[in-house]
Amino acid sequence: MENKRTCLYDKHMALGALISPFGGFDMPIQYTGIVDEHNAVRQACGIFDVSHMGEVLVTGAESEKFVNCIFTNDIAGAPDGKIFYGMMCHPTGGVVDDLLVYKMEAERFFLVINASNIDKDVAWIMEHAKNFDVTVENQSEKYGEVAVQGPKTEEIVERILGLHCSDLAFYTCKEIECEGETIIISRTGYTGEDGFEIYASHAFTNKVWDKLVESGEVKPCGLGCRDTLRFEVGLPLYGDELTDDITPLEAGLGMFAKLDKDFIGRDALAAQKAEGLKRKIVGIELKDKAIPRHGYEVEADGKVIGVVTTGYNSISTGKSVCMAMLDIEYTKLDTEVAVRIRKKVFPGVVTKKRFYDKNYKK
């Protein structure tokens, strides 16, 4: 089966992007280079094509009740325009997907899901919606989406696009009438920087891309640096730090699983918390420049104690670091461990998962 293409695919080809399959789409991995693009987002402004993401609209009299039933975070009574991060879980506590829930208004919720999980997620949501007075609409084909990220983003979006966004607090959204259509703009992102995500028709998305890229002030960025950016600030990627077999508690995301309300998987998570975790995802900093990769084994006391989920030589810090799932007795900060990279073992210590913040000095 051929991969899908986003509405911006021709733009990526014209810019000479390196294209690779991701989540069932042919996506740009890099343009000028991952380091160059990563630094542009940290220091100025970059734009990502994230039109591959899925969008699901839930409406109806029981929409809040339904979304609260399938979502680990608590959206009850939230103001219009509020955005929540959380997970959908299996009854066993493993994660169906992590997602954002936008409360547009009292009976209208906009769910943003991962590209690789669109079909699975939509089927799962539809199945559980049968007992609720709601309408579920897969709008993934309708929307294009760009993420504009970096410390200069607010000024650039207002000046170049003419979209008023400075009134948005972090994790809020609004709808704007523009050129005869309703677009959604949210102050969210996946980079650890300030930024906005814009959901609109394919035609409008192309106009946004062209205006920003042609300004010369916004660098096109691929999925390569999207991964290095999210990793440095400890944000999870579904398939690495979250899976059908990894619970939110094991991923260190318990703050987004509100066990004082009822949701699918809640009982399993409450039991896991009561019994105590047997494993958890932590950060590891190596004392060497060798790069730990996904799937590499972590060792201590002469035995395998875990596995790397994501690893890089951090572009912003220059350190070789990784996130890894470890047996619980080895997860305390400063615990000495080692990562096996090919035939050699490289020593390191357990750290926080957030490897970089804005005050970091190399």
SVG drawing of the C-alpha trace seen along z (x, -y; Angstrom):
<svg xmlns="http://www.w3.org/2000/svg" viewBox="-28 -43 62 54">
<polyline fill="none" stroke="black" stroke-width="0.4" points="0.0,0.0 1.4,-3.4 2.0,-6.0 -0.2,-9.0 1.0,-12.5 0.1,-15.7 -1.2,-18.8 2.3,-20.3 4.1,-17.4 4.9,-19.4 6.4,-22.2 8.8,-19.7 9.9,-18.3 10.5,-21.8 12.7,-22.6 14.7,-19.4 13.7,-17.7 14.8,-14.2 11.5,-12.3 11.0,-9.1 7.9,-7.1 6.4,-7.9 3.1,-6.9 1.8,-5.8 2.8,-9.2 5.8,-10.3 7.2,-13.0 10.1,-15.4 12.9,-14.3 15.2,-17.3 15.9,-20.1 19.2,-21.8 20.1,-19.4 18.8,-18.3 21.3,-20.4 20.6,-23.6 16.8,-23.1 17.0,-22.2 18.9,-25.3 16.6,-27.5 13.7,-26.4 15.7,-26.8 16.9,-30.3 14.4,-31.9 11.5,-30.2 10.8,-27.1 7.8,-25.6 6.8,-21.9 4.3,-20.2 2.2,-18.2 -0.8,-17.6 -0.3,-13.9 -1.7,-14.1 -5.3,-12.9 -8.3,-15.0 -11.5,-13.7 -14.5,-15.8 -16.9,-14.7 -20.2,-16.5 -23.5,-15.9 -25.3,-16.1 -22.9,-13.6 -19.7,-14.7 -18.0,-15.8 -19.1,-12.7 -17.9,-10.5 -14.5,-12.2 -13.9,-12.0 -14.6,-8.3 -12.0,-7.5 -9.4,-10.1 -7.1,-9.9 -7.0,-13.6 -10.0,-15.4 -11.9,-17.8 -15.0,-18.2 -16.1,-21.8 -13.2,-23.2 -13.6,-26.6 -14.0,-26.9 -10.7,-27.1 -8.8,-24.9 -6.5,-22.1 -5.6,-19.0 -2.8,-16.4 -3.5,-12.8 -3.9,-9.3 -6.6,-6.8 -5.9,-3.5 -6.8,0.1 -8.7,1.7 -5.2,3.3 -3.7,-0.2 -1.6,-0.1 -1.8,-3.1 -4.0,-3.2 -2.5,-6.6 -1.5,-9.9 -3.4,-12.9 -4.6,-16.5 -8.2,-17.3 -9.4,-20.8 -12.6,-21.9 -14.1,-24.1 -17.4,-24.7 -19.8,-22.8 -20.8,-20.0 -17.9,-20.1 -14.5,-18.5 -11.6,-18.3 -9.2,-15.4 -5.7,-15.5 -4.2,-12.0 -1.0,-10.5 -0.7,-9.8 0.4,-6.2 -2.7,-5.5 -5.5,-7.2 -7.3,-4.1 -6.8,-2.3 -7.8,-5.3 -10.9,-6.1 -12.2,-2.5 -11.5,-2.4 -13.3,-5.8 -16.3,-4.7 -16.6,-1.4 -16.8,-3.1 -19.1,-5.9 -22.0,-3.5 -23.4,-3.9 -23.3,-7.7 -25.4,-10.4 -22.5,-11.7 -21.5,-12.0 -17.9,-11.1 -16.5,-12.5 -13.0,-11.6 -11.8,-15.0 -8.3,-13.9 -8.7,-14.3 -10.3,-17.8 -7.4,-19.5 -3.9,-20.6 -1.8,-21.6 1.4,-23.4 3.4,-23.9 5.3,-27.2 7.8,-26.9 10.5,-29.0 11.0,-32.1 10.2,-34.6 7.0,-32.8 4.4,-35.0 5.7,-38.2 6.2,-36.5 2.7,-34.9 1.0,-38.2 3.1,-40.3 3.4,-38.0 0.2,-36.0 -1.9,-38.8 -3.3,-36.2 -3.8,-37.7 -2.4,-35.1 -0.7,-37.0 -4.0,-36.6 -3.6,-32.9 -2.2,-31.4 -0.2,-28.1 -2.5,-25.2 -5.4,-27.2 -7.0,-27.7 -9.5,-29.8 -11.2,-29.8 -10.6,-32.7 -12.6,-33.6 -10.2,-34.2 -10.6,-34.3 -14.0,-32.8 -13.2,-29.8 -12.8,-29.0 -9.3,-28.1 -8.2,-26.8 -5.0,-28.2 -3.6,-26.8 -0.6,-27.7 0.9,-24.3 3.9,-22.4 6.2,-19.5 9.5,-21.2 9.9,-22.8 9.7,-26.2 6.8,-28.7 4.7,-28.2 1.4,-27.8 -0.3,-25.1 -2.7,-26.1 -5.5,-23.8 -7.1,-24.9 -8.1,-23.7 -5.4,-22.3 -5.5,-25.5 -5.2,-27.8 -2.4,-25.7 -0.4,-26.1 -0.8,-29.9 0.4,-29.9 3.5,-27.8 4.3,-30.0 4.0,-33.3 6.2,-32.1 8.9,-30.3 9.1,-33.1 9.6,-35.7 13.1,-34.2 12.5,-34.5 11.0,-31.0 13.0,-27.8 11.3,-24.7 11.9,-21.9 11.5,-18.1 10.6,-15.3 14.3,-14.7 14.6,-17.8 11.1,-17.4 12.3,-14.2 15.5,-15.7 13.6,-18.8 10.9,-16.8 13.4,-14.3 15.6,-17.0 12.7,-18.3 11.5,-14.8 8.4,-14.6 7.3,-11.1 6.8,-9.6 4.1,-6.9 5.8,-3.7 8.9,-4.5 8.0,-5.9 4.3,-4.9 2.9,-1.7 0.0,0.8 2.2,2.4 3.5,-0.7 1.2,-2.5 1.1,-6.2 2.6,-5.5 5.5,-3.6 6.1,-6.4 6.3,-8.9 3.1,-10.6 0.9,-9.9 0.1,-13.6 -2.0,-13.3 -3.9,-10.2 -6.5,-11.4 -7.3,-8.4 -10.0,-10.2 -12.3,-10.0 -13.6,-7.1 -12.1,-6.3 -11.2,-3.2 -8.1,-1.6 -8.4,-3.5 -8.8,-0.4 -5.7,1.2 -3.7,-2.0 -4.9,-2.4 -4.0,1.3 -0.5,0.7 0.0,-2.4 -1.1,-0.6 1.2,2.4 4.1,0.2 5.7,-0.1 8.1,2.7 9.7,0.5 9.8,-3.1 11.2,-5.3 14.1,-7.6 16.8,-9.6 20.4,-8.4 23.5,-10.5 26.5,-8.7 30.1,-9.7 31.2,-9.1 30.2,-10.5 28.9,-7.1 25.2,-7.4 22.6,-5.2 19.8,-4.1 16.3,-2.8 16.4,0.9 20.0,0.9 20.2,2.8 21.0,1.1 23.0,3.1 24.0,2.9 25.3,5.4 26.3,7.8 22.7,8.1 20.3,6.5 18.0,4.1 16.3,2.3 16.2,0.9 16.7,-2.4 13.5,-4.0 15.1,-7.1 18.7,-8.3 20.8,-11.0 23.8,-13.1 21.8,-16.1 22.2,-19.0 21.5,-21.7 23.7,-20.3 26.4,-18.3 25.8,-15.3 25.0,-11.7 21.7,-11.0 18.8,-8.7 15.4,-7.8 15.2,-4.1 12.8,-1.8 14.5,-0.4 13.7,2.0 12.4,-0.1 15.3,0.5 17.7,-1.2 15.6,-4.4 16.8,-6.7 18.7,-9.7 22.5,-9.3 22.2,-5.5 25.2,-4.1 24.2,-2.1 25.7,-1.2 24.5,-1.0 25.6,1.7 26.4,0.1 27.3,2.8 30.1,4.9 31.1,2.2 29.6,1.1 29.5,-2.6 29.0,-3.9 26.4,-6.5 24.1,-7.7 20.3,-8.0 19.1,-11.6 15.8,-13.5 14.2,-13.0 14.3,-16.7 17.9,-17.1 17.6,-20.7 15.9,-23.9 16.2,-27.5 18.7,-28.4 21.1,-25.6 24.7,-26.7 27.0,-24.4"/>
</svg>
